[in-house]
Amino acid sequence: MNTRRNFIKNTCIACTGAAFGASVLQSCSSIKTVNSEIANNMMTVLKTEFATVTTMKVRNLQLPYDILLVKENETNYYALYMQCTHEDNAVYTDGSKINCPSHSSQFDMKGEVLEGPAIRALKRFRTEQTETNINIYLKN
């Protein structure tokens, strides 16, 4: 009974999001969003953007989904594509885990599956630091 209740609850949340657009789901989150251009299959974010946060969404309208950029420590950043590996839906984060509203898959903040139906981790992009930037390489 509890599983059915969770399914109905999560389905209603997904329907609400579909009815009002993905921005409703993303507005529930207080994750900072920055826009970045794509040049040579790379996106760049200024390190100063991380002055008060450790996690942010990086957006470019050429990409169907945002990229979650996480500052693990002063020398390590990683980037996850915010696309569920189950059925290619947008995922969102509350800062402690990553959720898919369509079928309730959950991922940890490193993109690893916590709860299915997804069985594969989120796509991860290679990152590189310069003195002032974090570069996200869209093709490895």
HELIX and SHEET records of a PDB file:
HELIX    1   1 ASN A    2  PHE A   20  1                                  19    
HELIX    2   2 ALA A   22  SER A   27  1                                   6    
HELIX    3   3 LYS A   47  PHE A   50  5                                   4    
SHEET    1   A 8 LYS A  32  ASN A  35  0                                        
SHEET    2   A 8 THR A  55  ARG A  59  1                                        
SHEET    3   A 8 ILE A  67  ASN A  73 -1                                        
SHEET    4   A 8 ASN A  76  TYR A  81 -1                                        
SHEET    5   A 8 ARG A 124  GLN A 129 -1                                        
SHEET    6   A 8 ASN A 133  TYR A 137 -1                                        
SHEET    7   A 8 MET A  42  LEU A  46 -1                                        
SHEET    8   A 8 ILE A  38  ALA A  39 -1                                        
SHEET    1   B 4 TYR A  92  THR A  93  0                                        
SHEET    2   B 4 ILE A  98  ASN A  99 -1                                        
SHEET    3   B 4 GLN A 106  PHE A 107 -1                                        
SHEET    4   B 4 VAL A 113  GLU A 115 -1                                        
END                                                                             
